[in-house]
Amino acid sequence: MIDIVFSLDSVITAVGLAKHVPVMVIAVVIAVGVMIFSARALGNFVDRHPTVKMLALSFLILIGVSLFSEGLELHIPNSNSR
């Protein structure tokens, strides 16, 4: 159950960072469908490869820092910024 909560948290974070909300809503619906059908296989993969957990945590920290800095009105440029 906690895995579902954390994956849903990641989806909500991604929607918060999106500039094109309709596209992101479609992506979220597709992602939830894929998650329902592949959760067990993904869980087994993560159990066999524990470094994937560290990679996922790194992404969550990166997104968290980005959201926090945006809240402080400090923009972190990405590859699409000019």
N, C-alpha and C positions, 0 to 999 in steps of 0.2 A: 504493500500500500504506500509506503514512504517513497518508493521509486516513482509511482504515479504522481505523487504530489510534487516531487522535484522536477519531473519532466514537464508537468503542467506549468510549474513556475518558470521554466526555461522558455516555454511557448509564450507565456504572458510577457516576459521580458522582451522577447523578439518582437512581439506586436507593439510594445511600447517604443521600440527603436525604429519602427517602420515609418516610411514616409508615404507609402501607398497602401492604405488600410484595406481596400477591397482585395488586393492581391494577397496580402498577408492573411486575411480571413480564409481565403481559399486554401492557402498553404497550411494553415492550422488545421482545417478540416481534413485535408489529405494526410497530414502528419499524425493526427489522432487515429485515423483509420489504419495507417501503416503500423502504428504503435500497438494497436489492439491485436493485430495479427502476428506481429513479430516480437512481442515482449519477451517471451520465453527464450527464443533463440538469442536475442540480444543479451539477456541476463546470463545465459550460459557462456557467451563469448566474453563478457566482462569478467566473469568468474575465472576463466582461463587466462585472461590477459589483464592483470591488475593495474598496469600502467595506464589503461584506458580511463580508469577512475581519476587518476591525476590529471590527465588531459581534459576531462570533463570539468573538473574543479578549476583548472586554469581558465577555461572559457567562461565559467560562471564568475570568477573573480574579475576577469577582463570586462565583462558586461556590467558587473556591479560598479567597478571603478568608473566606467564610462557614464553610467546613469548618475552616479554620485557627482561626478564633475559637471555634468550637464545641469544638475540641480543647483550647483554653485555658479552657474553661468560661465564655466570654463570649458571651451570647446576643444575636444581632442580631434584633430583632423584625421580622416580616413582616406583610403585610396581614391575615393570618388570626389573629394573636396578639391577645389581649385582656387 
